[in-house]
Amino acid sequence: MTPDFRRRQLVFASAGAAALAPLGFAPRAFAQSNRLADVPTVDTLTIRVLTDSSYDTPRVGSSKWVKTRRAGLVSRADWRKTLHNEWGLALAIETKRGAETRNLLLDFGYTSNALLNNMEAMGIDGTRTEALIASHGHYDHFGGLTGYLAKYRDRLPADLPMYVGGEDLFCLRKTGTGTPGHFADWGVLDRRELEKYRVRVVTCEQPTVVLGHGFTTGIIRRASFERVLANTMVEYFKRDGVGCDIPAENAKAQGKPVPDHHIHEHGTCFNVRDRGLVVVSSCGHAGIVNTVRTAVEVSGVKKVHAALGGFHLYPAPDDYVSKTVAELKTIDPDVIIPMHCSGPTLVEMLRSDLADRLIISSTGTEFVFGA
């Protein structure tokens, strides 16, 4: 498989999604994850948005719950460079507990050009990373990974872990066929590249503690009204040694591409002292409500402090988004921060119904929880 095949771009994600189905894929049931025996607590959590779809003014709204600031558009190191925006998401996360600090990267955006440029522009030291998390197998969330590893791997920990939800991360995915302006394939994360860069893959089908400071949800339980809205098709077998190997799913699919349910997508969570859970849904195909509720179930922590990330609601009709907002009201987080694929309809409804919880994010934003 050539690098060009792996890096073919999706020009407009919404057009590809619309070509796959008018609304969404039929819901499927997934087993509930086991509960964590010991949920770590951190004093502070800092999330820096390295890649998102847009850049906004450095002026940001205030909140009593989270300190927020936005990096300037121009690079700190070179005034001739600016932040890059692209479809996708990449987050740099730092946690502190007493004198102990941990740093990780959660997803890596669409291209390494944007990721590495924005790290430099925001003054983020790429050598401090102690672990990686890949939320799911869409190129706009892992496309920048190999470029990052090529630049920094020799200065990172020898035993560098990458937490993945499961085998599904490595599947070949397609955006459909015959869609104008699109390639049929949408790349794949090649395990051989991870081996080349000495990355230790940690599979998290069950909830898993990360660096002793956070945890992943494991497989997200699908229990709400939410369903996987139209996105990609997936193959559960390998081609030329690349792809995933899930025989049971492949048997159901009869060896053909089928609607993608992201069966091993997982959320990333932190329990902030005296505040509660901060739940990051990188793209939220399983639903932000399902993701948050799974985080509560596996941790036993009832209070949700913040829900943030991509909520994958841009292809959703108004009534579906309205249901999501109603469920978020019931969950009652202090802060809601939609990013990436959440869509303008959600932001409009949150401004109407939960304006005191809503914080707008963009490339270059920094959020500090627990300070």
Buried (B, 14 or more C-beta within 10 A) or exposed (E): BEEEBBBBBBEEBBBBBBBBBEEBBEBEEBEBBEEBEEBBBBBBBBBBBBBBBEBBEEEBEEBEBBBBEBBEBEBEEEEEBBBBBBBBBBBBBBBBBEEEBBBBBBBBBBBBBBBBBBBBBBEBEBEBBBBBBBBBBBBBBBBBBBBBBBBBBEEBEEEBBBBBBBBBBBBBBBBBEEBEEBBBBBBBBBBEBBEEBBBBBBBBBBBBBBBEBBBBBBBBBBBBEBBBBBBBBBBBBBEEEBBBEBEEBBEEBEEEBBBBBBBBBBBBBBBBEEBBBBBBBBBBBBBBBBBBBBBBBBBEBEBBBBBBBBBBBBBBEEEBBBBBBEBBEEBEBBBBBBBBBBBEBBBEBBEEBBEEBBBBBBBBBBBBBBE
